[in-house]
């Protein structure tokens, strides 16, 4: 990675948007050109852990600076992250490495760690391929998004049960609207079909881009809630494919799960932009607890 990429970090710091400030990178004063520091904000917590989508976006930002360079490989195409331990609010260190620099795509890895009682604990490690995504509107046609009510007719996150809001500071950072047909779990009536659908935008007007898509695929409540599950459901692994740069406006999200057994379930996410184009897909493996009664 060239020193020019470190100089570009200063451009991010001037952002007026909270998301950009939350994935801000600073050169590590005691590390190499591939080492960074960041500050994980308490406002992005679910329970006591920082949201996995925010961590994925932070990892993607570090790899963007690592892999972009003169080749123009600044967009995540595919990123697979393993969540090794729960990240806490506070300082974090990121280390990146270029594994392959090609003409059309480059591949790298990133590690996020935190100091815990004098011991460095790794929180996330990801492997990703970056390239140059087609602009909004140039993506090939995709299958149609499911029909859901418009955002103004959906359930706001602020209307969630008080017990959930108490442990989800993250919901104050995003504007989430849930399809009423998939929000019965919030009042003790899960459909048990394994489906949650809704809309997402940033409340401060920050428009979606490829890095925000990495947050979006993990922004809705866990699909396990609609299966009648309760309690902490940590992500073990999350793979995301970004298909195109999204157009401005609301993102439409759909979560599904087809298989839950042995204390694990898969959660598939799809994201469409305001033009109806599929812009991201993901699958994550989730550890579950006992069903709710």
URQUIHU-V744863 format. One record per residue. N is the residue number from 0. RES is the residue in one letter. PHI is phi as a letter, one per 40 degrees, with the letter a starting at -180 (none if undefined). PSI is psi in whole degrees, 0 to 359 (* if undefined). NEAR is the number of other ideal C-beta (glycine too) atoms within 10 Angstrom. Layout:
# URQUIHU-V744863
{{N | RES | PHI | PSI | NEAR} {N | RES | PHI | PSI | NEAR}}
This chain:
# URQUIHU-V744863
{{0 | X | none | 135 | 19} {1 | X | c | 162 | 12} {2 | X | c | 341 | 9} {3 | X | c | 328 | 11} {4 | X | c | 325 | 19} {5 | X | c | 323 | 17} {6 | X | c | 328 | 10} {7 | X | c | 338 | 14} {8 | X | d | 325 | 16} {9 | X | c | 336 | 12} {10 | X | c | 327 | 9} {11 | X | c | 326 | 15} {12 | X | c | 340 | 11} {13 | X | c | 358 | 8} {14 | X | c | 142 | 14} {15 | X | c | 356 | 9} {16 | X | c | 137 | 13} {17 | X | c | 320 | 16} {18 | X | d | 314 | 21} {19 | X | c | 322 | 21} {20 | X | c | 329 | 14} {21 | X | c | 341 | 21} {22 | X | b | 20 | 25} {23 | X | c | 141 | 18} {24 | X | b | 144 | 23} {25 | X | b | 138 | 15} {26 | X | d | 136 | 18} {27 | X | c | 117 | 17} {28 | X | c | 339 | 7} {29 | X | b | 5 | 7} {30 | X | b | 191 | 13} {31 | X | c | 183 | 11} {32 | X | c | 348 | 15} {33 | X | b | 21 | 20} {34 | X | b | 140 | 17} {35 | X | b | 162 | 25} {36 | X | b | 154 | 16} {37 | X | a | 165 | 22} {38 | X | b | 116 | 13} {39 | X | c | 119 | 24} {40 | X | c | 145 | 16} {41 | X | c | 336 | 11} {42 | X | c | 353 | 15} {43 | X | b | 19 | 25} {44 | X | c | 146 | 21} {45 | X | b | 116 | 23} {46 | X | f | 236 | 13} {47 | X | b | 3 | 12} {48 | X | b | 146 | 21} {49 | X | c | 136 | 28} {50 | X | d | 136 | 24} {51 | X | c | 328 | 26} {52 | X | c | 323 | 27} {53 | X | c | 319 | 26} {54 | X | c | 320 | 28} {55 | X | c | 319 | 31} {56 | X | c | 321 | 27} {57 | X | c | 316 | 28} {58 | X | c | 318 | 28} {59 | X | c | 323 | 26} {60 | X | c | 318 | 24} {61 | X | c | 318 | 27} {62 | X | c | 329 | 28} {63 | X | d | 317 | 23} {64 | X | c | 328 | 24} {65 | X | c | 319 | 25} {66 | X | b | 343 | 29} {67 | X | c | 290 | 20} {68 | X | f | 215 | 16} {69 | X | c | 351 | 8} {70 | X | c | 347 | 16} {71 | X | g | 28 | 13} {72 | X | c | 69 | 26} {73 | X | b | 4 | 18} {74 | X | b | 132 | 22} {75 | X | c | 128 | 28} {76 | X | c | 316 | 20} {77 | X | a | 134 | 16} {78 | X | a | 128 | 24} {79 | X | b | 122 | 18} {80 | X | b | 137 | 26} {81 | X | b | 126 | 16} {82 | X | c | 108 | 23} {83 | X | c | 333 | 15} {84 | X | a | 161 | 14} {85 | X | c | 126 | 17} {86 | X | c | 140 | 25} {87 | X | b | 156 | 17} {88 | X | d | 142 | 17} {89 | X | h | 190 | 14} {90 | X | c | 146 | 11} {91 | X | a | 155 | 21} {92 | X | b | 139 | 19} {93 | X | b | 134 | 26} {94 | X | b | 129 | 19} {95 | X | b | 158 | 25} {96 | X | a | 133 | 14} {97 | X | c | 125 | 17} {98 | X | c | 328 | 12} {99 | X | a | 132 | 10} {100 | X | b | 103 | 14} {101 | X | b | 183 | 11} {102 | X | c | 324 | 7} {103 | X | b | 335 | 10} {104 | X | a | 153 | 17} {105 | X | b | 150 | 24} {106 | X | b | 139 | 20} {107 | X | a | 174 | 24} {108 | X | b | 157 | 17} {109 | X | a | 146 | 25} {110 | X | b | 135 | 18} {111 | X | b | 128 | 26} {112 | X | b | 163 | 19} {113 | X | b | 154 | 20} {114 | X | c | 123 | 12} {115 | X | b | 105 | 12} {116 | X | f | 35 | 5} {117 | X | g | 359 | 5} {118 | X | b | 132 | 8} {119 | X | c | 122 | 10} {120 | X | b | 125 | 14} {121 | X | c | 132 | 14} {122 | X | b | 320 | 25} {123 | X | a | 144 | 24} {124 | X | b | 133 | 17} {125 | X | b | 149 | 27} {126 | X | b | 133 | 16} {127 | X | a | 152 | 29} {128 | X | b | 130 | 21} {129 | X | b | 153 | 27} {130 | X | a | 216 | 19} {131 | X | b | 106 | 15} {132 | X | c | 151 | 20} {133 | X | c | 148 | 13} {134 | X | c | 165 | 11} {135 | X | d | 134 | 19} {136 | X | g | 344 | 11} {137 | X | c | 357 | 10} {138 | X | c | 149 | 19} {139 | X | c | 157 | 9} {140 | X | d | 146 | 8} {141 | X | b | 170 | 15} {142 | X | c | 158 | 8} {143 | X | c | 139 | 9} {144 | X | c | 149 | 17} {145 | X | c | 146 | 15} {146 | X | c | 124 | 8} {147 | X | b | 161 | 20} {148 | X | c | 157 | 16} {149 | X | c | 161 | 9} {150 | X | d | 321 | 16} {151 | X | c | 344 | 8} {152 | X | b | 6 | 10} {153 | X | b | 172 | 20} {154 | X | c | 122 | 17} {155 | X | c | 150 | 14} {156 | X | c | 329 | 22} {157 | X | c | 346 | 10} {158 | X | c | 4 | 12} {159 | X | c | 160 | 19} {160 | X | d | 144 | 11} {161 | X | d | 326 | 6} {162 | X | c | 325 | 8} {163 | X | c | 314 | 15} {164 | X | c | 327 | 14} {165 | X | c | 330 | 10} {166 | X | b | 18 | 13} {167 | X | b | 71 | 17} {168 | X | d | 331 | 18} {169 | X | d | 324 | 22} {170 | X | c | 346 | 19} {171 | X | c | 348 | 13} {172 | X | c | 344 | 22} {173 | X | b | 156 | 22} {174 | X | b | 101 | 17} {175 | X | b | 133 | 24} {176 | X | b | 123 | 25} {177 | X | c | 139 | 24} {178 | X | d | 122 | 21} {179 | X | d | 331 | 15} {180 | X | c | 343 | 15} {181 | X | b | 19 | 28} {182 | X | b | 13 | 23} {183 | X | c | 334 | 15} {184 | X | d | 332 | 25} {185 | X | c | 338 | 19} {186 | X | b | 24 | 9} {187 | X | g | 17 | 10} {188 | X | b | 66 | 10} {189 | X | c | 145 | 22} {190 | X | c | 337 | 15} {191 | X | g | 22 | 13} {192 | X | c | 349 | 15} {193 | X | g | 50 | 23} {194 | X | a | 131 | 17} {195 | X | b | 128 | 28} {196 | X | b | 154 | 25} {197 | X | i | 191 | 27} {198 | X | b | 155 | 22} {199 | X | a | 136 | 23} {200 | X | a | 166 | 21} {201 | X | c | 132 | 19} {202 | X | c | 341 | 11} {203 | X | c | 9 | 12} {204 | X | g | 5 | 9} {205 | X | c | 122 | 15} {206 | X | c | 154 | 13} {207 | X | c | 148 | 26} {208 | X | a | 180 | 18} {209 | X | d | 323 | 23} {210 | X | c | 322 | 22} {211 | X | c | 330 | 26} {212 | X | c | 329 | 29} {213 | X | c | 329 | 30} {214 | X | c | 318 | 28} {215 | X | c | 323 | 27} {216 | X | c | 348 | 30} {217 | X | b | 27 | 26} {218 | X | c | 335 | 24} {219 | X | c | 162 | 24} {220 | X | d | 152 | 23} {221 | X | d | 138 | 25} {222 | X | c | 341 | 27} {223 | X | c | 333 | 26} {224 | X | d | 322 | 22} {225 | X | c | 348 | 24} {226 | X | c | 3 | 22} {227 | X | g | 16 | 17} {228 | X | c | 155 | 22} {229 | X | a | 169 | 17} {230 | X | g | 187 | 12} {231 | X | c | 127 | 14} {232 | X | b | 81 | 18} {233 | X | c | 146 | 17} {234 | X | c | 132 | 22} {235 | X | c | 319 | 14} {236 | X | a | 142 | 14} {237 | X | a | 120 | 26} {238 | X | b | 130 | 18} {239 | X | b | 136 | 28} {240 | X | b | 124 | 18} {241 | X | b | 123 | 27} {242 | X | c | 332 | 21} {243 | X | a | 160 | 23} {244 | X | c | 129 | 21} {245 | X | c | 151 | 29} {246 | X | c | 159 | 20} {247 | X | c | 154 | 13} {248 | X | h | 190 | 14} {249 | X | c | 146 | 19} {250 | X | c | 135 | 24} {251 | X | b | 130 | 25} {252 | X | b | 145 | 26} {253 | X | b | 126 | 20} {254 | X | b | 140 | 26} {255 | X | a | 156 | 18} {256 | X | a | 133 | 22} {257 | X | b | 349 | 10} {258 | X | a | 122 | 9} {259 | X | b | 116 | 19} {260 | X | a | 151 | 7} {261 | X | g | 21 | 7} {262 | X | g | 15 | 10} {263 | X | b | 149 | 12} {264 | X | a | 157 | 22} {265 | X | b | 144 | 16} {266 | X | b | 116 | 25} {267 | X | c | 134 | 16} {268 | X | b | 143 | 23} {269 | X | b | 142 | 21} {270 | X | b | 131 | 26} {271 | X | b | 147 | 22} {272 | X | c | 186 | 25} {273 | X | c | 346 | 18} {274 | X | c | 359 | 14} {275 | X | g | 11 | 12} {276 | X | c | 136 | 22} {277 | X | c | 121 | 21} {278 | X | b | 345 | 28} {279 | X | a | 150 | 25} {280 | X | b | 152 | 18} {281 | X | a | 160 | 24} {282 | X | b | 134 | 15} {283 | X | b | 151 | 26} {284 | X | c | 127 | 16} {285 | X | b | 138 | 22} {286 | X | c | 132 | 14} {287 | X | b | 169 | 21} {288 | X | b | 211 | 13} {289 | X | c | 153 | 9} {290 | X | c | 151 | 14} {291 | X | c | 160 | 14} {292 | X | b | * | 6}}
